[in-house]
């Protein structure tokens, strides 16, 4: 063993070889030195642990090709595109909404130049970044005023801080939700400085529960749309109009956190449980918060819409600067919101809505097209199977969407290994394992991605 370890060449000697000099010229001395040290340490560990019988040939091309591959892996961006074949349309781990081409063009246009982010071009004086989308949100929702911050949790935090700090917020026990990453609504309320007053029970809350809890310490009534779970069976909850009338009678604002927030009615497409923002405001809710990057189909953003006097208070609070949205998100959000204006058809032009409402015939056609591209690959068993897709992102949890998937298994290769190779490849492809087969759901895949998926499968099979 000692002889084997002593036979390993010094790093400085390897750096002087012809192959190493070519790598240094192509990359840099620091990068080559770094991967060379790591590789030599890996070889030492392998020899000591017995997993490596002998050192490699340090004069051959294979050794230095491995170093080059390691450098390329280091240089590969950490944040990379992924082909989503999971069937989860708004997949939080995969970046949620796929942006429309118009939104991408807006990001490139604004990001590649200076802009009037906070400049009034007519007067030449300082403007407000919040003006760029407020009129659009008012037009699309019917709200008196609107404000955009960097995400929906920030929107809720800002509203509660401004309206309820050191006072009580009344909320139903059945609506004290937890969202992804273990962020809980009671914790957000506590962080705002407000005190939570829970009313009702987990499954049943009545208007009288709210009314009996109202005191001089009450700042607002809070309703949360339970978009990521459902309680069924023996249940009861006040309607928005009942709560709005109660809040008005006591001179209190009614706030609702919608979470996802949709601007068009999805009921005609078999998805009836997601309230439309405009309908919520018309029911008398004073302040609504919702996300820009879920069912709305835009970039990450938290949108606040409602009464002008309340929005005015929010705009004046110092916390707003810490939560403000950046120019690229504003550009993408404005472009996305414009797709909801006539004569545009948001169902066709906003990718999230297009995926949700896409016909089953189109989904089947993509599955058949992918199967045709894969059929020539050896050792691969291919089936086209019915599947259930979901909106995702905490939206419509019980509303499965009919879909079809290409189901794969490979002879001599475990399903887990096949899935791992597809995830780690370039491009990365993510599917879902079910009953020891890999499902590639075609509701979340575009036709333009089919050839790339086929090539990725071929590379995964070859290792």
N, C-alpha and C positions, 0 to 999 in steps of 0.2 A: 504493500500500500504506500509506504513512504517513497519507494522508487517511482511509483506512478505519479504521486503528487509532485516529486522533484522534477519529473519529466515535463510538467506543464511549463510552457514558455512564459517569459515575463511580458507584461503588457507593453513595455517600451519596445521590445523586440518585434512583437506582432504589428505594432503601429508602423514600423519601418518597412513592412512587406509591401510588395507592389499592389496587391489587392486592397490592403488597408489605405494606401495612398490614394487610390482611385475613390474610395469611399469618402476620405477626408476632402478631396476636391469637390465631390458632388454634394456633400452635406457640410459638416464642420468637424474640426478636431475634437471639440468637446462632446458632440453627439456620439462620434465613433468611440471615443474613450469610455464614455458612460456605458454603452451597450456591451463593449468588450469586457469591462470589469464585471458587469452583471453575468455575462456568459461564462467567464472563467470561474466565478463563484458558484454558478449553477453546476459546472462540471466537477469542481472540488466536492460539493455536497453530494453529487451523484456517486462519485467514487467512494466516499466515506460511508455512504448509506447502502452501498451495494446495488443501487439501481442502475449504475453505469459500469460496464465491465472494463472499458478502456477509454482513454481520451479520443476525441475525433482527430481527423487529419487536419492540422492547422495550416497546411500549405494548399489545401484544395479549395475549389470554388464553393463547395457546399457550405463550408464553415462561414465564409464571408457573405454568401447569399443569405444565410440565416441572420447575420448581423444587420444586413441591409433591411431585411424584413422587420427586424425589431425596431430599427430607426423609423421605418414607415409607420409602424404601429404607434410609436411615440408621437409622430407628427399628425396622426389622424385626429380630427377635432373630437372633443369629448361629446359635444352636442351634435348629433347627426340625424339625417332623415331616416325615418322608419316606415316601412310599408305595413299598414295596420290591417291584418287579416283576422282579427279577433272577433269581429262582429259587434264590438262596442264602439258606437259611433263617436260619442264624446268621451274619449278615453283619457282620464286625468293623467295617468302615467306616461301617455304618449303625446302630451301637449294639448289635449282637448280638441278644440275646433280646428278643422282644416280651413284655412282662409280662402276667400274667393280671389280670383285673379285680379279683380279691381283693387282689393285691399293690398295685395302684394305689390301691385304697381304703385299704389300710393306710398307705401313704405319706401320703395326705391326712390321715388320722386322726391320725397321730403328728406329722406336720410342722406341723399347724395347732394344736397344743396342747403343753403340757408333758407329760412322760412319765416313767415310772419307769426310765429308761435305766440309771442306776446307783444306784437306791434300792430297798431291800428294803421293800416295802409292809407286810409283816407285822411286822417288827421296828422299822422306822423308821430303820434304820442303812444305811450305804453298801453298795450291792450291786455286782454285776459285770455289765457289758454282755454278757459272753460267756455268761451263764446263759440268756439268752432263747431261744437256738436249740440249745444243746448237747444237751438231752434229746431234741429232735426228731431231730437227726442221729444220735444213738446208736440211737434206735428204728428209724430207716430203714436204717441200715447195719450194725448189730450191733457197732459200735465200743465200746470201753470208755469213751472220752472223745473230745471234739472241741473244736475252736477255729476261729474265723472271723477272717480278716484281710481287707485291702482288695482283694487279687487273688491269683491263683494263683502268680504269680512271687514275690510277697511271702511267700507260704506256704512256697515252696521255700527262699527266702533265709533265712527265720527258722529253719527246721528245720536247714539245713546250718550256720548260724552257731552255734546252740546245741549241736548234736551233733558237729560235725566241725571246728570252728575249730582251726587249727594241726595238723591231722591229715589223713589220707588218706581220700578217697572213691573207691571202686572202681566203675567204670561201663563198660559195653560201648561200643566204638567205634561200633557200629551204632545206638546210642541217644543219641548226643550231638547232640540236635536243635537246630534254629534255628526260633524262632517268629516271628510277624509283627513287623515293625519292626526286624529284624536282631538281636533279642535271642537270644543263644546260651546253652545250658545250661553249657558250660565257663566262660563269663564270669560267670554267676551263682555257680557254684562258687567261682571265684577271688574274687569280691566278698565271699563269706561268710568268707573267710580259710582255707578248706579247700584241700587240694592234690588235684588230680584224678589218679587212677591209671587210665589206659585199659587195657582188656584185650580180647583177641580181635581180630577184623578187622571190616571194615565189614559183611560179609555173614554171617560165621560166628563165633559165640562159644559156648564150651562151659563147663559147670560147673567143669572143671579149670582154666580160665583164671582164674576168680575165686579158686579155692582157692590156686593157686600165687602169686597176688598178695597174699594176706593176710599182714600182718606185725603187729608190735606197734604200728605207726603207723596201722593201719587203724581208722577210726572207724565206718564203716557201708558197706553195699552199697546202691548206688542203681540202681533200674530206672526207665526212662522209657518210657511208652507212646508209640509212634511214631504219634500220631494224625493227623499232617499229611503223612505220606508212607509209602510201602511199599517194601521191598526184596523182590523176588521172584526165584525161580530157585534157585540153589545157596545155600541159607541154613540157618542153625541158630541156635537161641537156647535157653538153659535155661528151663524152666518156672518159674513163680512158686514152686511147691512145692519144686522142686529148690533154688532160691536160698534159700527160707525155711529148709529143713533145713540147708543149708550155714551160713547166718548163725547159726542157733541153736546149731549144733555149735561154732562159734567164739565164741559169746557176743557177737555183733554184731547191731545192728538192721538190718532190711531195709526200705528206704523206696522207695515208688514214686510218681512223679509221673504221674497219669493225664491231666492236662490238662483234657479236657472233663468226664469223670465223669458216668455215668448211674446212676440209682437203680432203673430198671426194665429188664427184658430187652427189647431191640429186635429180637432175632432173629426172632420170629414175624412181623415186618413187613419181613423181607428185609434187615435190617441187623445181621449177626452179629458184626462185628469190634470193637464197643465194649464193653469189660468193665464189668460192674456193680460198683459200689463194694463192696457187701456180699460178693460172690463173691471179690473180691481180698483182702479182709481174712480171709475164711474159708480162703483158700489159705495163710495164714501171714504175710502182709505185716504188718509192725509199724506202719507209718505211711504213710498215703495222702494225697496232696494233689490237689485238683481244683477246678474253677471253678464259681461259682454262676450265671454268666450265659451259659453255653453250652448243652449239652444238658440240664442241670438245669432251665433255663428261668427263672431268677430274675435278680436284680440282680448287678452286678459284685461279686464276693467271691472270696476264696480260702479253701477249707475244708480243714482238717487233721483227719483222723480216725485213731484207732488206740489204742495202749497208753496206759493211764492215767498210768503213771509218766513217759512221755516228754512227754505233753501237759502234765503238771504242770510240767515243766522249762520248756517253751515259755512258759507263762503267767507265769513269774517273770522272764523275761528283759526287760531295759529296752528292747530294740528293739521289743517288742510295742506300746508306746505310739505309736511312729512309724508302725506299720502297722495300727493298729486301724481297725475298720469303723465307719461312722457310723450314727446312729439310723435314717435313712431306708432305708439299705440293709438294716439288720437287720429293720426292719418288713416290707420287701418279701420278704426271704429267709424270714422266719418264715411269712408268709402263703403263699408258694410251697411251702415244705416241707409245710405242712398239707394241701395238695392231693394229696400222695402217701399220706396216711393214709386207711384205710377209713372210711366207705364211698365216698370220693371215687375217681374214675377219672382218674388223672393224664394218661392218653393223650388224654382228651377235654377236660380242663380246663386243662392247661398248653399255651399256644399253640405253643411250639416242637415239642412232641411231637404235637400235633394237626396241625400242618402237615406233619410228616414222615410221619405215618400216614394222612393224609386219603386217601379213596378217589379213584381216578382218575376215577370218574363225577362226583364233586363238583367236581373240578378242571375237567373238560370243561364242566360246567354253567356255571361262572363265566366260562370263555372264551366260550361261546356268548352269555351275557348281556351281556358287554362288547361283543362284536361287534354285537349288536342295537342297543346304544346309540350305536355309532360309524357305523353303515351309512349314515345320512343325511348325513354330512359330505362335502362336495365334495372332489375331488382326492385322496381317501384310498383306497388299495388295502388291503384287509383279508383276511387268511387266518388260519385256525386250524390250528396245526401241532403235531406231537408235539415234545416237548422233554425235556431231562434236567435235573432240579434236583439240588441237593446240600445236605447238612446244613450245611456251611460251618463257620467258626470253628475250623479245624484239626481237624475231626472227620470221620471216615468218608470219607477223600479219594477212595477208589476205588468207593464205593458210590453210584452214580447212582440217583436216584429218578425214576421215570416221571412225566412231567408234560405239560401242554399250555400253549401260549403263543398270544397274539394277535399276529400278525406284521403290521407296518405299513410302508408306504412312501407318501410323499406326492409327487404330481406338482409339479414346480417347487421342491421343497425337499429338500435333501440329508438323508440319514439322520442324519448327525452334527449338523446344525442342529436337526432335529426332536428328537433326544435332548437337546441342550443346552437347548432351550427348555422341554422338560418338566422337566429337572432344576432350572432356575432359576425355574420358575413357583411359584405358590402355589395348591394344595399342590405340593410337589416330587414328581416321579414319576421313578424310576430304572428303566431297563430294560437290555437288553443288545443290542449290535449284532452281527448275524451275517449274512454274505453280503449286505451292503448293505441289510438290513432291520432294523427295530427290533422286538425280541421283548419282549413283556410277559408274563412267566411268571405263571400264575394259581395256582401252588402257594403262593406267598408273598403273595398278595393276598387280603384278606377281601372277602366279598360286600358289606359296607357301604362299601367303597372304590371300587366300580365306577363309580358316578355321578360321583364326584370325578375319576376317571381320564378319563372321557369328556369332562368339562368342561375338564380340563387339555389334552387333545388338541385340542379345538376352539380354545382360546386359542392353542395353539402353531401351529396352521395359519394363524390370522389374524395372527400376528406380535405 
